[in-house]
Amino acid sequence: MPKNSKVVKRELDDEVIESVKDLLSNEDSADDAFKKSELIVDVQEEKDIDVEEESEVEDERPAWNSKLQYILAQVGFSVGLGNVWRFPYLCQKNGGGAYLLPYLILLLVIGIPLFFLELSVGQRIRRGSIGVWNYISPKLGGIGFASCVVCFFVALYYNVIIGWSLFYFSQSFQQPLPWDQCPLVKNASHTFVEPECEKSSATTYYWYREALNISSSISESGGLNWKMTVCLLAAWVVVCLAMIKGIQSSGKIMYFSSLFPYVVLICFLIRALLLNGSVDGIRHMFTPKLEMMLEPKVWREAATQVFFALGLGFGGVIAFSSYNKRDNNCHFDAILVSFINFFTSVLATLVVFAVLGFKANVISEKCIAENSKVIIKLLKMGDISRDIIPHHINLSAVTAEDYHLVYDIIQKVKEEEFSALHLNSCQTEDELNKAVQGTGLAFIAFTEAMTHFPASPFWSVMFFLMLVNLGLGSMFGTIEGIITPVVDTFKVRKEILTVICCFLAFCIGLIFVQRSGNYFVTMFDDYSATLPLLIVVILENIAVSFVYGIDKWKIGLTCAGEQEC
């Protein structure tokens, strides 16, 4: 009995101890579970707070009304005056159709990746260029400030070109066009053609003497050109009114400013193809000179054009994309905008050389008529024997083929004395080989060609209205590249900043509307942006690759096109 009682007691004690252990273990597990649940709740609350703050920031930031409006804004910024007057010139200069291959390769290898980089950082961080690089590292904020300064320099002279286009647009509502004929000078005895104009051409004289009233050198100011000053003021007023409400106002204007140039280009192409000589111009343009592809200069100029065509380094691409939602598919946007830009350059090249082919044909016909008169005069004087002229050729109404045949015969017969005859070959190719770029193409060569168009005032109005729209589309992106970063960083009112920026730019821009202003425009165009933008883009790549980190950037990119990140 005592033995059994001891056994029972020991068993009871063991049960109690085990029960206590179980209780304590349960207590610990319950406590751990409680602590864990408390931690999860805290983390979840922190996440909720972050999401709420992030959503509040996104709600406060303006957004595009539609994806189409955003695409048109990016297209309007990237497609500018350079597509119309620089790309055709480079294409002609660097091997015609052979230039398109290096350009397309560099667009795929350099252009689209860099364009995608700017689209993605702007969309993901949702700030302007200063805020984006400050977010990556406070030490890199200078990249954004450099972009703003370059944008300001470019805006100073770019809007002057828009002012020139406005002036020509206002002068196009006349029949005949004021640059159609050389002006007449009257004196006491008789009336004669302006000698300076007669030596050059009516369009060249009008551009330098009537429009710019240019001085002889950059050191000679000559005072303000009041016609261009008023046009510059009008251009800045248009930009200010369009940008004063940010993308809410400029976005609506994009529907017209971005689409209208394509309507004009297609109309010009159709009209030009119906003119004599247009096919010669297009054939000349796209006849490839493959040997030039081996020259490093061709690849360098193609890379530079890709660089400027997409607006890389300006900050405008980052600013526009910062108004997107984070789940927007920027991969698609980068490819779409880049190829629209390339298509526009090729379309503009077709139009330009179709028109220049017609112009060259007109000049060639005029040359043949004048030189035929010289040949007839030489025949009458006996300097050239009639026996060498084929009998079927009528020099009074000679065709281009017959004239070139006669020219070759005379050149062979009069080999030693040929230079003294002062005959011209009148080849269309010679005119097409005269490379024209920039303002010379738009305000001299193209305007001269349009004077030979039927209903020339209508086409002149359309052409210069197209240039104004192309320029404004790029100006909106350039000014946005200044305003958005400053507003994001310093929290100033956008309306006040826009007015101050435009007013200050107009005041400084008076340098470009002096009589010597064209020299300053050329200087700024050559030196103000090329090297700074190259440095900016190199630093952007370093910032994303080494400071922010490729892996972290890739994680952020996985959110593009997804609803949740």
C-alpha positions, 0 to 999 in steps of 0.5 A: 500500500505505501509502495503503491501510494508512492508510485501514484504520488510520483505519477501525479507529480510527473503529470503536474510537471508536464502540465506546467511545461505544456502551459508554459510552452503554450504561453510562449507560443501564444506570446510569440504568435501575438508578437508576430501578429503585432509586427505584421500589423505594424509593417502592414500599417507602414506599407499602407501609410506609404501607399497612401502617401504615394497615392496622394502624391500621384493624385496631386500630380497632373496626368495626361488626359489620354495615352494619345495625347502623351504620344503626340506630345513626345512625337511633337517634341522629338520631331522638329525643324531638324527633321525637315532641313537637317536630315535631308542635307545629311542624307545628301551629303553622306551617300544618299540612300546609303546614309539611311543604313548607318542611321537606322543601325545607330537608332536601334543601338544608341537611340532607342535604348537611351530614349527608353532610359529617359522614359523609364526613369521619368515615369518611375520616379515621377519627377522632372530631370532635377528631381530624378537625379536627386532621387538617385543620388543628391550628388547627381542633381547637377545633371538635371540643372545642366539639362535645364540650362541647355534647354534654356540656351536652345529655347533662346534661339529656337524661338527666333526661328519660329519668329522668322517662320511667323514673319514669312507666314504673314508675308505669304498672303500676297500674289505674287509673293514678295520674294518672287521677283527682284525689286526695281530701283528708280532714279531720275533717268530710268528704272533698273533691277537691284544689282545685288539681287540680280547677282544672287536671286530674288529669294536670297536677296529678300531673306538677307536684305528684307527679312533679316536686314543683315549687317556685314559682320557679328561685331556690327550690331546695327540695332534691332530689326523691329519686324523680327522683334515683333515676331519674336514677341508673338512667338513667346506669347504663343509659347507662354499661353500654351504652357501656362497651365502645364500639360493641361493646356499644352496637351490639347494644342498637341493634337493640332501642332503634332498632326498638322505637319504630317497633313502638309508633308503628305500634301506637298509630296503629292503635289511635288510628284506631279511636277516635272523633275520631282522624280529626278530629285528623289532618284538623286536622293536615294541613289546609294553611294555605298563607298561612303559608308566606310567613312567614320564621319558618316557614322559620327554625323548619323549618331549626332542626328539620332541624338538630337532627333530624339531630344536626348539629354534635354529633360523634356522626355523625362518631364513628359513621361513623369506625368504618366502612371507607373504601370504605363508600358514605356517599352512600347512608347520608346519604340513607337516614338523612335520609329515615328521620328524616323518615318517623319525624317524619310517623309520630309526627305522625300518632300524636300528632294521632290521639290528641289528636283522640280526647282533644279529642272526649272533652273536647268530649262532656263539655263538651256534656253539662255545657252541656246541663244548663245550658241545661235549667236556663235553660229551667226558670227561663224565661231561655230560651224553649222555642219557640226550641229545635227540637222534634226535639232532646232535650237530655238526650241531645243529639248534637254537631251538635244542640248546636251548632245550639242554641248558635247559635240561643241566641247569635243570640236572646240576642245582648246577654245571651249572655255572661251565660249562660256557655255554651261552644261546645264545639268540637273545633277549639278543643281541637286549636288548643291547641298543646302541645309538649315535656314538656307533650305527653308527660307531660300531654296524651298521658297524659291521652288514654291514661287514656281508652283501654281497657286504659290501663296497657298503653298507658302502659307501651308509650308510656313504654318507647318514650320511654326507647328513643328517648332512649337511642338519642340518648344513645348518639350524644351520649356517643359524640360525647364519648368517641370524640374524647377516646380518639382524641386522648389515648389513654385507656382507653375503659372508665375514661373512660366511667365517669368521664364518666357519674359526673361527668354524674350529679353535675352533673345533680343540679341538674336533679332538685331541686324547681326542676330543671324550670326548669333543664331548660327553660333548658338546652334553650333556650340550651345548644346552639342558638347553639353548634351553629350556630357549629360547623356554620358552622366545619365548612363553612369547614374543609372548603371553604377549609382542607382544600379542595373539590378534595381533599375530592372526591378523597377522596369518589371512594373511597366505594363503591370497593374501591381508592383 
